[in-house]
């Protein structure tokens, strides 16, 4: 007993000790965090399973809309802006071979030879972009872009890239190359509210997609990296350089055996 303590008094005790409580050990805290993370992953996995696209269905059915088209319509509605989406589906054979050539050389020259991903081409594209001082071509393959256009967003984040990779593999597994290219050409954005080759050809040149010539095709393909600001009629130096670059690549590209 301390000198200033009187008989019957109890020594000072911390509140949690009075109730028989002690701070949780670090191991218990880690276990709770791990449990919470596991539950979150399971819930997210269940959400993905319930909302995962039916990729195989695209082998014989055309998409009724895309994530990008839906988002554009929502923005128009929220802004109370009149004017809808220009989008008309056409079969592969009714799209100009020149546009197919232009898109391939501008975005993914090895499309018909890879399995959805092309690491070597990305390195080449970055080197060419540095030399030409322009946006890189082929930063993602046409299959990756198709997955993004159909189901994802333009925002970059790790989770979205994982979903894109999984959907890219599914497209390559379930569909043929020609079908993937047909879908891409019909859903790609060629300007604000303008989607697909047919709508773009009619909107900018007043001709069907089948009648696009070399120069018109290069103008459309050149705008694919920045469709909101790069499209036929745009006079910026960067866009015009891109058009000339696509024309030069078209002139020297060897696409022998590619089903244009």
TIFI-981313 format. One record per atom (N, C-alpha, C): residue in three letters; x, z, y. Coordinates in steps of 0.02 Angstrom, whole numbers, padded with zeros to 5 digits, always signed. Atoms other than C-alpha are relative to their C-alpha. Last residue first. Layout:
BEGIN
ALAXZY/...
This chain:
BEGIN
UNK+00027+00004-00068/UNK-00512-04849-00326/UNK-00062-00046+00001/UNK+00066+00033-00003/UNK-00477-04800-00506/UNK-00031+00001+00070/UNK+00049-00048-00026/UNK-00289-04761-00492/UNK-00067-00035+00008/UNK+00034-00036+00054/UNK-00188-04875-00605/UNK-00050+00050+00023/UNK+00015+00042+00057/UNK-00067-04929-00469/UNK-00031+00042-00056/UNK+00056-00032+00035/UNK-00078-04812-00321/UNK-00023-00043-00059/UNK+00008+00035+00064/UNK+00092-04854-00247/UNK-00054+00038-00040/UNK+00020-00039+00059/UNK+00084-04799-00066/UNK-00008-00044-00061/UNK-00055-00006+00048/UNK+00183-04901+00061/UNK-00018+00037-00064/UNK-00035+00063+00008/UNK+00045-04969+00173/UNK+00054+00004-00055/UNK+00042+00047+00038/UNK-00068-04819+00148/UNK+00038-00064-00015/UNK-00001-00022+00070/UNK+00072-04703+00204/UNK-00042-00046-00044/UNK-00067+00015+00028/UNK+00096-04801+00364/UNK+00003+00020-00073/UNK-00005+00073+00009/UNK-00092-04800+00400/UNK+00068-00019-00031/UNK+00040+00017+00059/UNK-00098-04612+00371/UNK+00004-00074-00014/UNK-00036-00024+00059/UNK+00046-04585+00493/UNK-00037-00018-00064/UNK-00056+00046+00013/UNK-00036-04695+00623/UNK+00039+00021-00062/UNK+00029+00064+00022/UNK-00197-04593+00610/UNK+00055-00049-00017/UNK+00023-00009+00070/UNK-00100-04429+00620/UNK-00029-00065-00028/UNK-00060+00001+00043/UNK-00009-04486+00775/UNK-00019+00006-00073/UNK-00022+00069+00004/UNK-00178-04527+00853/UNK+00064-00007-00041/UNK+00044+00037+00046/UNK-00242-04353+00809/UNK+00023-00072-00007/UNK-00010-00025+00067/UNK-00092-04266+00888/UNK-00043-00038-00051/UNK-00061+00029+00029/UNK-00097-04376+01042/UNK+00009+00021-00072/UNK-00058-00044-00006/UNK-00278-04331+01080/UNK+00061-00032-00035/UNK-00057+00035-00031/UNK-00399-04477+01098/UNK+00063+00044+00006/UNK-00044-00050-00029/UNK-00541-04426+00981/UNK+00063-00035+00026/UNK+00020-00010-00070/UNK-00662-04569+00954/UNK+00042+00051+00036/UNK+00000+00063-00038/UNK-00647-04562+00766/UNK-00030+00010+00070/UNK+00046+00048+00030/UNK-00624-04380+00714/UNK+00002-00064+00041/UNK-00032+00064+00017/UNK-00510-04232+00751/UNK-00050-00044-00036/UNK-00030+00030-00060/UNK-00594-04087+00843/UNK+00034-00067-00013/UNK+00039-00019-00059/UNK-00715-04007+00719/UNK+00027-00032+00064/UNK+00059+00042-00013/UNK-00641-04106+00575/UNK-00040+00018+00062/UNK+00032-00032-00058/UNK-00469-04024+00587/UNK-00064-00038+00019/UNK-00026-00068-00012/UNK-00374-04056+00424/UNK-00036+00037+00056/UNK+00019-00050+00050/UNK-00492-04201+00377/UNK+00030+00070+00011/UNK+00035-00057-00029/UNK-00471-04298+00539/UNK-00015+00056-00049/UNK-00045-00037-00044/UNK-00338-04418+00476/UNK-00033+00062+00029/UNK-00044-00043+00040/UNK-00449-04470+00330/UNK+00046+00042+00045/UNK+00039-00053+00032/UNK-00584-04535+00447/UNK+00045+00049-00038/UNK+00027-00044-00052/UNK-00466-04631+00560/UNK-00039+00058-00030/UNK-00056-00042-00023/UNK-00371-04701+00410/UNK-00024+00049+00054/UNK-00013-00050+00053/UNK-00535-04764+00335/UNK+00056+00048+00021/UNK+00055-00050-00002/UNK-00582-04851+00497/UNK+00011+00055-00050/UNK-00009-00040-00061/UNK-00411-04937+00503/UNK-00054+00053+00006/UNK-00060-00042+00002/UNK-00418-04994+00322/UNK+00006+00046+00060/UNK-00063+00036+00007/UNK-00598-05057+00322/UNK+00059+00049+00003/UNK-00055-00026-00041/UNK-00758-04962+00286/UNK+00064-00039-00012/UNK-00027+00052-00045/UNK-00892-05074+00209/UNK+00058+00025+00043/UNK-00030+00054+00040/UNK-00938-04967+00056/UNK+00036-00051+00044/UNK-00065-00022+00025/UNK-00967-04815+00167/UNK+00036-00055-00038/UNK+00002-00043+00060/UNK-01108-04906+00255/UNK+00070+00017-00023/UNK-00004+00039+00061/UNK-01080-04970+00433/UNK-00008+00047-00059/UNK+00062+00037+00010/UNK-01124-04904+00606/UNK+00001-00046-00060/UNK-00012+00072-00002/UNK-00944-04855+00645/UNK-00062-00043-00011/UNK-00054+00022-00044/UNK-00944-04670+00688/UNK+00006-00076+00007/UNK-00002-00035-00064/UNK-01110-04605+00623/UNK+00053-00029+00047/UNK+00058+00018-00042/UNK-01140-04733+00486/UNK+00006+00030+00069/UNK-00004+00072-00014/UNK-00966-04717+00411/UNK-00056-00022+00046/UNK-00055+00011-00047/UNK-00969-04527+00428/UNK+00005-00074+00019/UNK+00021-00023-00067/UNK-01141-04511+00348/UNK+00054-00014+00052/UNK+00055+00043-00024/UNK-01087-04619+00201/UNK-00022+00021+00070/UNK-00023+00066-00022/UNK-00918-04535+00177/UNK-00055-00042+00030/UNK+00000+00053+00049/UNK-00982-04356+00168/UNK+00016-00068+00030/UNK-00028-00016+00066/UNK-01029-04227+00297/UNK-00006-00060-00046/UNK-00005+00064+00036/UNK-01058-04245+00484/UNK+00037+00012-00066/UNK+00064+00018+00028/UNK-01120-04087+00571/UNK-00001-00064-00039/UNK+00052-00052-00006/UNK-00966-04074+00680/UNK-00067-00025-00026/UNK+00015-00012-00070/UNK-00844-04204+00610/UNK-00055+00052+00004/UNK-00034+00051-00040/UNK-00786-04279+00446/UNK-00013+00007+00074/UNK+00023+00001-00070/UNK-00828-04130+00334/UNK+00042-00050+00040/UNK-00051-00015-00050/UNK-00801-04166+00149/UNK-00029-00006+00071/UNK+00012-00065-00033/UNK-00957-04160+00041/UNK+00051+00017+00054/UNK+00069-00008-00022/UNK-00977-04338-00024/UNK-00014+00066+00036/UNK+00014+00050-00051/UNK-00793-04384-00036/UNK-00071+00006+00027/UNK-00038-00014-00061/UNK-00760-04220-00127/UNK-00019-00050+00056/UNK+00030-00058-00033/UNK-00900-04248-00252/UNK+00035+00014+00066/UNK+00065+00022-00026/UNK-00837-04423-00295/UNK-00035+00057+00038/UNK-00014+00039-00060/UNK-00659-04357-00311/UNK-00066-00024+00032/UNK-00022-00047-00052/UNK-00717-04223-00433/UNK+00011-00036+00065/UNK+00059-00038-00022/UNK-00815-04353-00531/UNK+00019+00050+00054/UNK+00042+00045-00040/UNK-00665-04471-00540/UNK-00061+00037+00027/UNK-00030+00010-00065/UNK-00553-04330-00598/UNK-00044-00043+00045/UNK-00054+00048-00001/UNK-00667-04280-00741/UNK+00026-00009+00071/UNK+00014+00066-00027/UNK-00769-04122-00738/UNK+00060-00046-00005/UNK+00068+00022+00014/UNK-00776-03960-00838/UNK-00015-00072+00021/UNK+00018-00006+00071/UNK-00594-03911-00854/UNK-00066-00033-00016/UNK-00045+00044+00038/UNK-00535-03974-00684/UNK-00018+00000-00074/UNK+00015+00070-00017/UNK-00686-03897-00599/UNK+00042-00048-00042/UNK+00064+00016+00031/UNK-00661-03731-00691/UNK-00019-00073+00014/UNK-00011+00009+00072/UNK-00477-03725-00645/UNK-00064-00020-00036/UNK-00039+00061+00007/UNK-00521-03753-00463/UNK+00013-00015-00074/UNK+00048+00055-00004/UNK-00657-03620-00473/UNK+00035-00068-00007/UNK+00042-00001+00060/UNK-00529-03493-00534/UNK-00049-00058-00001/UNK-00041+00020+00057/UNK-00404-03541-00399/UNK-00041-00003-00064/UNK-00013+00072-00005/UNK-00536-03536-00262/UNK+00040-00024-00060/UNK+00061+00035+00020/UNK-00594-03364-00320/UNK+00011-00075+00002/UNK+00007-00011+00072/UNK-00415-03301-00310/UNK-00062-00036-00026/UNK-00047+00044+00033/UNK-00394-03380-00138/UNK-00003+00008-00076/UNK+00027+00068-00002/UNK-00554-03296-00078/UNK+00047-00049-00035/UNK+00055+00003+00047/UNK-00490-03127-00137/UNK-00029-00070-00002/UNK-00022+00002+00070/UNK-00323-03151-00051/UNK-00056-00008-00050/UNK-00013-00069+00021/UNK-00397-03196+00120/UNK+00016-00002-00075/UNK-00050-00013+00052/UNK-00409-03357+00219/UNK+00003+00075-00014/UNK-00041-00060-00015/UNK-00570-03397+00310/UNK+00048+00013-00057/UNK-00065+00023-00025/UNK-00630-03576+00279/UNK+00046+00059+00015/UNK-00003+00005-00073/UNK-00770-03515+00169/UNK+00068-00023+00020/UNK-00037-00052-00034/UNK-00819-03532-00015/UNK-00002-00008+00076/UNK+00021-00069+00013/UNK-00940-03622-00129/UNK+00032+00054+00044/UNK+00063-00012+00036/UNK-00944-03811-00112/UNK-00022+00073+00004/UNK+00057+00029-00036/UNK-00813-03839+00023/UNK-00067+00017-00033/UNK+00010-00036-00064/UNK-00688-03717-00054/UNK-00062-00027+00036/UNK+00025-00068+00015/UNK-00707-03787-00230/UNK-00016+00038+00064/UNK+00069+00008+00024/UNK-00689-03965-00164/UNK-00031+00068-00016/UNK+00043+00011-00058/UNK-00536-03916-00064/UNK-00073-00008-00020/UNK+00006-00063-00035/UNK-00455-03844-00220/UNK-00045-00006+00061/UNK+00042-00043+00041/UNK-00493-04003-00315/UNK-00010+00068+00032/UNK+00069+00019-00011/UNK-00426-04109-00173/UNK-00048+00042-00042/UNK+00021+00062+00033/UNK-00264-04013-00183/UNK-00073-00016+00016/UNK+00039-00016+00060/UNK-00210-03883-00056/UNK-00024-00066-00029/UNK-00010-00072+00005/UNK-00074-03896+00075/UNK-00042+00029-00056/UNK-00006-00025+00068/UNK-00083-04081+00031/UNK+00014+00074-00004/UNK+00048+00030+00045/UNK-00047-04139+00207/UNK+00008+00035-00068/UNK-00021+00023+00067/UNK+00040-04025+00327/UNK-00056-00032-00039/UNK+00026-00044+00052/UNK-00018-04021+00509/UNK+00022-00026-00069/UNK+00072+00004+00007/UNK+00096-04119+00625/UNK-00022+00047-00055/UNK+00032-00047-00047/UNK+00272-04110+00693/UNK-00076-00008-00001/UNK+00047+00039-00042/UNK+00326-04265+00594/UNK-00034+00042+00054/UNK-00033+00058-00029/UNK+00483-04184+00521/UNK-00045-00038+00049/UNK-00051-00023-00046/UNK+00401-04014+00497/UNK+00034-00059+00034/UNK+00035-00027-00059/UNK+00245-04093+00423/UNK+00051+00024+00051/UNK+00022+00057-00041/UNK+00353-04196+00306/UNK-00034+00024+00064/UNK-00061+00030-00028/UNK+00441-04038+00242/UNK-00018-00060+00046/UNK-00026-00044-00052/UNK+00276-03947+00221/UNK+00062-00030+00033/UNK+00045+00003-00058/UNK+00201-04093+00127/UNK+00025+00043+00057/UNK-00012+00064-00034/UNK+00351-04106+00011/UNK-00042-00005+00063/UNK-00066-00004-00032/UNK+00339-03921-00031/UNK+00017-00064+00038/UNK+00006-00046-00058/UNK+00151-03936-00060/UNK+00067+00005+00036/UNK+00027+00038-00056/UNK+00182-04089-00170/UNK-00009+00044+00062/UNK-00051+00045-00025/UNK+00294-03989-00285/UNK-00024-00039+00061/UNK-00049-00036-00039/UNK+00167-03849-00303/UNK+00054-00044+00030/UNK-00059+00043-00006/UNK+00028-03965-00359/UNK+00051+00034+00046/UNK-00049-00030-00045/UNK-00126-03875-00422/UNK+00063-00042+00000/UNK+00034-00043-00049/UNK-00285-03943-00500/UNK+00045+00031+00051/UNK+00056-00035+00031/UNK-00217-04019-00659/UNK-00033+00051+00047/UNK-00010-00072+00010/UNK-00101-04149-00585/UNK-00063+00031-00029/UNK-00054-00015+00048/UNK-00095-04339-00607/UNK+00012+00075-00010/UNK+00018+00024+00067/UNK-00253-04407-00526/UNK+00052+00017-00053/UNK+00063-00028+00025/UNK-00229-04299-00371/UNK-00015-00020-00072/UNK-00006-00008+00072/UNK-00046-04345-00346/UNK-00064+00025-00034/UNK-00022+00062+00031/UNK-00067-04417-00171/UNK+00004+00004-00076/UNK-00020-00020+00068/UNK-00168-04266-00112/UNK+00019-00062-00040/UNK+00015-00067+00023/UNK-00224-04257+00070/UNK+00031+00019-00067/UNK+00002-00050-00054/UNK-00173-04405+00178/UNK-00002+00071-00028/UNK-00066-00004-00031/UNK-00117-04524+00040/UNK+00003+00054+00054/UNK-00052-00020+00048/UNK-00271-04485-00065/UNK+00068+00007+00034/UNK+00007-00072+00014/UNK-00393-04488+00081/UNK+00054+00023-00048/UNK-00019-00038-00059/UNK-00331-04657+00142/UNK-00003+00075-00013/UNK-00073+00004-00008/UNK-00337-04735-00031/UNK+00023+00044+00058/UNK-00028-00038+00055/UNK-00515-04674-00060/UNK+00076+00001+00006/UNK+00008-00070-00017/UNK-00563-04738+00112/UNK+00029+00044-00055/UNK-00047-00016-00054/UNK-00488-04908+00073/UNK-00006+00073+00021/UNK-00066-00015+00029/UNK-00578-04915-00095/UNK+00051+00019+00054/UNK-00055+00047-00009/UNK-00739-04907+00007/UNK+00064+00021-00035/UNK-00047-00025-00051/UNK-00874-04793-00061/UNK+00060-00046+00001/UNK+00024+00022-00066/UNK-01021-04870-00153/UNK+00040+00031+00057/UNK-00011+00073-00007/UNK-00935-04862-00323/UNK-00025-00026+00067/UNK-00071+00014-00009/UNK-00922-04671-00309/UNK+00012-00074+00014/UNK-00043+00001+00060/UNK-01109-04650-00290/UNK+00071-00021+00017/UNK-00006+00067+00028/UNK-01185-04609-00119/UNK+00045+00003-00061/UNK-00041+00008+00060/UNK-01251-04444-00050/UNK+00001-00073-00023/UNK+00033+00045+00046/UNK-01314-04441+00129/UNK+00046-00011-00060/UNK-00028-00003+00067/UNK-01270-04301+00250/UNK-00042-00044-00046/UNK-00002+00069+00024/UNK-01294-04290+00438/UNK+00034+00001-00068/UNK-00060+00022+00035/UNK-01340-04109+00473/UNK-00008-00072-00021/UNK-00014-00026+00067/UNK-01472-04063+00600/UNK+00066-00026-00027/UNK-00044+00046+00035/UNK-01494-04079+00786/UNK+00021+00029-00067/UNK+00035+00051+00038/UNK-01566-03948+00901/UNK+00050-00048-00032/UNK-00021+00067-00019/UNK-01468-03795+00952/UNK-00036-00051-00044/UNK+00060+00036-00021/UNK-01552-03626+00942/UNK+00018-00069+00028/UNK-00013+00022-00069/UNK-01379-03544+00933/UNK-00060-00036+00030/UNK-00013-00059-00040/UNK-01433-03447+00778/UNK+00010-00017+00074/UNK+00062-00038-00006/UNK-01510-03603+00702/UNK+00009+00060+00046/UNK+00045+00039-00043/UNK-01358-03710+00736/UNK-00064+00038+00013/UNK-00027-00004-00068/UNK-01244-03575+00665/UNK-00046-00038+00049/UNK+00014-00068-00025/UNK-01354-03560+00510/UNK+00024+00008+00072/UNK+00072-00004-00016/UNK-01352-03749+00485/UNK-00018+00069+00028/UNK+00011+00039-00062/UNK-01162-03751+00496/UNK-00074+00004+00021/UNK-00027-00039-00056/UNK-01149-03610+00369/UNK-00011-00037+00066/UNK+00045-00057-00012/UNK-01264-03700+00247/UNK+00023+00041+00060/UNK+00061+00028-00030/UNK-01163-03860+00264/UNK-00048+00057+00017/UNK-00016+00021-00068/UNK-01000-03766+00233/UNK-00061-00028+00036/UNK-00009-00059-00041/UNK-01067-03673+00082/UNK+00013-00019+00073/UNK-00066-00030+00009/UNK-01131-03835+00008/UNK+00004+00062+00045/UNK-00030-00018-00064/UNK-01301-03914-00021/UNK+00069+00027-00014/UNK+00054+00006-00049/UNK-01406-03990-00159/UNK+00022+00020+00070/UNK+00017-00062-00035/UNK-01253-04021-00266/UNK-00054-00011+00051/UNK-00033-00005-00065/UNK-01262-04179-00372/UNK-00019+00066+00034/UNK+00044-00012-00057/UNK-01309-04159-00554/UNK+00041+00004+00064/UNK+00056+00047+00002/UNK-01228-04230-00713/UNK-00050+00010+00057/UNK-00019+00059+00038/UNK-01054-04154-00718/UNK-00055-00052+00001/UNK-00019+00054-00045/UNK-01104-04036-00578/UNK+00022-00063-00037/UNK+00061+00036-00021/UNK-01196-03927-00704/UNK+00016-00060+00045/UNK+00014+00054+00049/UNK-01029-03879-00782/UNK-00061-00042+00021/UNK-00043+00057-00012/UNK-00985-03781-00624/UNK-00017-00058-00046/UNK+00004+00035+00063/UNK-01131-03661-00633/UNK+00038-00066+00008/UNK+00032+00066+00003/UNK-01077-03556-00486/UNK+00000-00030-00070/UNK-00048+00052+00015/UNK-01036-03370-00507/UNK-00034-00068-00007/UNK+00003+00052-00051/UNK-01165-03259-00421/UNK+00047-00058-00014/UNK+00069+00018-00016/UNK-01206-03140-00563/UNK-00006-00058+00048/UNK+00033+00028+00059/UNK-01031-03138-00635/UNK-00071-00023+00015/UNK-00026+00067+00011/UNK-00953-03115-00463/UNK-00035-00033-00059/UNK+00026+00043-00053/UNK-01068-02966-00427/UNK+00024-00072-00010/UNK+00070+00013+00016/UNK-01027-02888-00596/UNK-00031-00046+00052/UNK+00001+00046+00056/UNK-00841-02906-00559/UNK-00071-00018-00021/UNK-00017+00066-00027/UNK-00866-02826-00389/UNK+00000-00053-00055/UNK+00058+00023-00039/UNK-00957-02680-00470/UNK+00013-00069+00028/UNK+00052+00017+00048/UNK-00819-02661-00601/UNK-00062-00027+00036/UNK-00019+00062+00032/UNK-00685-02668-00467/UNK-00054-00023-00050/UNK+00007+00053-00050/UNK-00773-02535-00363/UNK+00016-00068-00031/UNK+00072+00013-00009/UNK-00795-02423-00516/UNK-00011-00058+00049/UNK+00024+00033+00061/UNK-00610-02439-00557/UNK-00074-00018+00006/UNK-00023+00069-00002/UNK-00561-02399-00378/UNK-00025-00040-00060/UNK+00038+00035-00051/UNK-00669-02242-00379/UNK+00019-00073+00004/UNK+00068+00009+00025/UNK-00594-02185-00544/UNK-00043-00039+00049/UNK-00002+00051+00051/UNK-00418-02215-00481/UNK-00069-00014-00028/UNK-00011+00064-00033/UNK-00453-02116-00323/UNK-00001-00058-00050/UNK+00062+00017-00035/UNK-00529-01973-00423/UNK+00006-00068+00035/UNK+00049+00019+00050/UNK-00381-01972-00543/UNK-00065-00021+00033/UNK-00017+00068+00022/UNK-00258-01972-00399/UNK-00051-00025-00051/UNK+00017+00046-00055/UNK-00345-01821-00325/UNK+00013-00072-00021/UNK+00073+00006-00001/UNK-00340-01730-00493/UNK-00022-00048+00056/UNK+00021+00040+00057/UNK-00153-01765-00511/UNK-00076-00011-00001/UNK-00008+00072-00014/UNK-00119-01702-00335/UNK-00023-00044-00057/UNK-00068+00024+00010/UNK-00190-01529-00380/UNK+00004-00074+00013/UNK-00006+00042+00060/UNK-00356-01483-00302/UNK+00071-00024-00008/UNK-00004+00072-00013/UNK-00337-01345-00176/UNK+00010-00039-00064/UNK-00068+00019-00019/UNK-00386-01174-00245/UNK+00001-00075+00014/UNK-00013+00071-00007/UNK-00555-01091-00259/UNK+00072-00011+00021/UNK-00030+00023+00062/UNK-00589-00916-00329/UNK+00017-00073+00002/UNK+00052+00031+00042/UNK-00710-00882-00190/UNK+00028-00025-00066/UNK+00055-00047+00009/UNK-00594-00756-00105/UNK-00053-00027-00047/UNK-00019-00046+00053/UNK-00448-00874-00137/UNK-00055+00051-00012/UNK+00010+00034+00064/UNK-00532-01012-00036/UNK+00019+00044-00059/UNK+00070+00014+00018/UNK-00556-00893+00109/UNK-00008-00033-00067/UNK+00024+00063-00028/UNK-00376-00830+00111/UNK-00069-00016-00026/UNK+00004+00052+00051/UNK-00356-00646+00063/UNK-00026-00062+00034/UNK+00028+00063-00023/UNK-00301-00507+00178/UNK+00004-00052-00055/UNK-00045+00041-00040/UNK-00266-00345+00079/UNK-00034-00066+00021/UNK-00031+00053+00041/UNK-00410-00238+00023/UNK+00045-00041+00044/UNK-00004+00066-00031/UNK-00454-00075+00108/UNK+00035-00048-00047/UNK+00063+00037+00007/UNK-00509+00073+00003/UNK+00000-00068+00031/UNK+00027+00003+00068/UNK-00367+00188+00059/UNK-00068-00037+00000/UNK+00034-00061+00019/UNK-00304+00142+00230/UNK-00027-00006-00071/UNK+00060+00008+00040/UNK-00176+00009+00267/UNK-00028+00068-00018/UNK+00060+00001-00043/UNK-00055+00031+00412/UNK-00064-00010-00038/UNK+00008-00060-00041/UNK+00091+00089+00302/UNK-00064+00000+00041/UNK-00038+00004-00062/UNK+00066-00049+00173/UNK-00014+00061+00043/UNK+00043+00000-00059/UNK+00000+00000+00000/UNK+00045+00000+00062/
